[in-house]
Amino acid sequence: MKQINRRTFLRSSALAVGGVAWSARSWSQVAGANNTIRVAVVGFKGRGQDHLKGIEGLRTSGENVKVVGLCDVDSAVLESGKKTYLDKKENVQTYVDIRKMLENKDIDAVTIATPNHWHALGAIWAIQAGKDVYVEKPVSHNVWEGRKIVEAARKYNRMVQTGTQARSSRAIKQAVKYVQDGNLGKLLVARGLCYKPRPSIGMAPGDQPIPSTVDYDLWCGPARVSELTRKKLHYDWHWVWNTGNGDLGNQGIHQMDIARWFLGVDELSPRILSVGGRLGYYDDGETPNTMITYHDYARAPLIFEVRGLPTGKGAKDMDKYKGGSVATIIECEGGYVFVGSDYNKASIHDKDGTKIKEFTGSDNHYENFFNAVRSRKKEDLNADILEGHLSSALCHTGNISYRVGKNSREKEILEAMKADKDFIPTYERMKEHLETNEVDLARTPLTLGANLKMDPKTEKFHGNPQANKLLTRDYRKPFVVPEKV
């Protein structure tokens, strides 16, 4: 691991002190209808590339928006990004440290596509610096810091959009209204599926070298600094708890958000139970590749299923439920709604599965954000930060149930879910899926999560200190999400 020397530490400390002063400034600039919105993109090795393309696409179509800054802790990524703009004869400012970037008063808005553990702190610092923010999903690494982004956005009157593009789908919006108007009768189950191939990330033979181009101190930021014990620094951070949230918080938050939208609930669930495991192989990952989470809402349960293994041992295809692998399925008395990974469509089916209606159409999620930046009305945002916080937190509480659980045999698992009639058939399907992948649950038993009860108003669990501890984290100075934003 690269050593953090005294000069680096002093530089970080000095910048942190500068960051505190942001909240004392008065930021009054508002991008007018004819003014160019100047944007900086933070983290663009992966998802951030879509941010850049999205912004450039809007610009090409005549929108007054322009990328003026690039920030990444990997100097190789940074230089490559800068060269792309120089090749187009455009100059952009480049930054390794987000705090230095936020000192630039000429930046109006920031988009954040870093690893999950940086989302909340990066967003809060940007808000305090007077920037509007587009932050990728999940908006947080834990429940507490997600709520802090909401508080910061409201305090400083910043426009903060969540990267859940489905919220800009006219098709899904119409389907939600169709269900909530009672056209399919009573809503029985809101179900999210994330059946996505996740092969083993391998077993690293000891500590791995940090890429020489990466400022590892900044890369870790709020997270615990530790030796790299997996083969890849990039992307595979999703599968360790220190930096990621598994596929429930990676792909799954999209479907979690759509399911909650159909339910029409604007708070966390009062009871949560998860069961699953990392099964089918042994590797350096920690998060489950197979999991069911049950959110016990009063209107109807929200059930979420994660599967990273294929249809069977050695297969390439993924399982499907009602025709979908990555999908949201709203099961009602008179039929169901199917929303696949194409958020431009939402189809209505009768109880026999026959399609009886289809809604289509979607708006540009980035454009919606910039329109709200101009209007200064958070109501104009299709995915306001509060929506992002709640859906992210549903992923976190599901993971918390799993993390404070214990290896259990089937009798104990069935006993825990016997009060939830929709849980047992979902579990039986999961068990059959594992059998086709030759997973021996006698040798590698499932983890039965804790049956957690939550106060949705305080966003804290009742009577489980271990679970409550996981609602936040021990932040590493100077990368600390502030108690008072």
C-alpha positions, 0 to 999 in steps of 0.5 A: 500500500502507498504510504501516506506521508506527512506532506500529504497528511498536512495538505489534506488537513489544510484542505479540510479546514478550507472545506469548513469555511464553505458553509459560511459563504453566501452563494447567490448565483443562479444560472439564468435561462441564457447562461451556460451552466458550468459543470464539473464531473467527479469520478469518470472511469466508469459511470462518470463516462455516461455523465460526460456523454450525457452533458455533451449530448445536451450541449450538441442539441443546443442546451447551454451546459458545458463541462469545465472541470474533471476530477479523479483520484487516478491521474491516468484517468484524469490525463485521458479525460483532459486529452479527450477535451484537448483533442476537441480544442477545449480546455478543462480544469483538472483536479485530483482532490475534490476539495480543491475543485470546489474552491472554483467559484466558476463551477455551477454544478457538480456530478458525482460518479465515484465509488459509493463510499464517497457519494454522500461526503462529496455531495455535501461538500459540493452543496456547502460550496454552493454547487447544485449536485447530480449524485449517482445511486446509491446516494449514500453508503449508509442510512445516516449520511443519506439523510444528511445530504437531504438536510444539506440540500434543504438548508442551502437551497441546492438542486440535488438530483439522484441518478435513478433514471427511471424517475424520468420515465413517463411510461412508469409514471403512467403505470404508477397512476394506473395501479394507484387508481385501482385499475388492477385491484389491490396491490399485493406485492411490489417485487424487485429483481436483480438477477445479474451475472456476478462471477467470482472476483477471485482470491488474491494471493496476499496484499496487492499493489495499489496502482501507481497512478492512484492517490490511495488516501483520497480514494479511500476518503471516508472509508477505512484505509486498508491493504488491497486484498482483492485483485482489482481496486476498481469496480470490485469495491462494490463487493466489500462492505468498506466501500460498496453495498453489493448488488442490492445497492448497485443495480438493485436500487433502481428496481427498489426505487421503482417498487417503492414508487408504485407503493406510494410510500415516502418513509422506510419500512417498519420491519425488515428481514433478509436471507442469503449468502455469497454462494457457489464459489469462494473469493475475496468478496463479502457481499451476498450474491444471492439474497431476498429482502422483505420490507413489511410495508402496511399497504403491501410487502416490498420483496427484493431478490438478488441472484448473481449465479446463472440458471445452473452450474456452467450456464450463461443465462440468468433466471427469469420471473414473469419474463424478467431478470432485472425488473420490477413486477407489481403483483395485483389482484387483477394482474401485474405490471412489468417494468424491465431494464428498459425504463422507456416501457411499462406493460400491464398484464392480466392474471394469465400473463396476457399483455393488455396495455403498454405505456411508453416514453421517457425524458432525459434525466440529465436535462431534467436536472439542468432545467431544475438548476435554472428554475430553482424549484426542487419540485421540478426534479424527477428524482429529488435527493429525498427520493434517492435517500429513501430508496438507497436506505431501503437497500442499506437496511436490507443489507444490515439485516443480513450483516447482523444475521447468522448461518441458519438451517432451513427449519429456522429460516422457515420459522422466521418467515412463516408470518409472511405468506409471500416470503416462503414461495420466494424462498423456495424459488431461491432454494431451487435456484441454488440447487441447480447451481449445485450449492450444498446448503448443508456445507455452506448454509444460508445467513438468516438476517435479523428480524429488524423493527424500525422507527421510520420517523427517526430512521433507527432500529428498535432494540438492536444496538448492533444494527443501529451501529451499521446505520452510520460508520466510523469516518476517517478524518478529515473525510468526515460527514458533518453532524451539522451540515 
